[in-house]
């Protein structure tokens, strides 16, 4: 419903993931940086697609995965992202709506084709991503649903999209609209290589427009150009209201003002695929935050959501997260 209050609206690269099992030899042969997200053009994307093994297609994109997690937890969400009126674009539009997320962007009638991310998952569960952004690169202020943003408790922005100048303008306009409506703004740094490309502008964005920041150990250290996690934690205080930093099997640390909250990692039987771990952590945290939970409980829900997604192949929940969280927490 157009007048319904939303918990979170996500803005990001609307792309379709193609996941395939791979090995280190394949990565070396094709000069791929293990564990990183690399932007590729249409020609490179086509060549890698032809070379990779059998793939599983699923609507994705970092913020799209987060919004799927919000819906799986029982939250109310919206999404803003750009796709073309092609097969992958229609798949994305159907899938995001099918999980219960409000999505109102029309399919673009011209321009690049819908983006896709080729994800190679190695036996150690690391994912190496090669992304052709396609239509997503054209997302700008004209594509914002400002009415949706004003209805959302939190607007969540994907760091990957910061690569594109029109998207930068869109993010600043979205943040201004959210804050004018008394709402909160959140950002995920997405990738340490992304941070290296945009360190100064990220710091400016965070200090001036972001209330809740998500990052992992490598990303937060890259942002502040420090070697130790402790130094990064000292630096991030004061830049935003809340920073939630993940540390893999060591859990996560949440800082807010003078408060520091450590949250243990959730135990799993087997690590299968780390794709989507950070996205689902953000989903769990934002769900808890918008429901008025304590910082520790937000972190605990986030850890449980991340644990579910790394226990299977693919970047979105395979088990309804609301039931999964209830089972773990009670």
Secondary structure by P-SEA (a helix, b strand, c coil): cccccccbbbbccbbbbbbbbbcaaaaaaacccccbbbbbcaaaaaaaaaaccbbbbccccaaaaaaaaaaaacccbbbbbcccccaaaaaaaaaaaaaccccccccccccccbbbbbbbbccccbbbbbbcccccccccccccaaaaaaaccbbbbbccccccaaaaaaaaaaaaaaaaacbbbbbbcccaaaaaacaaaaaaaaaccccbbbbcaaaaaaaaccccaaaaaaaacccccbbbbbccccccccccccbbbbbbcccccccccccaaaaaaaaaaaaaaaacccaaaaaaaaaaaaaaaacccccccccaaaaaaaaacc
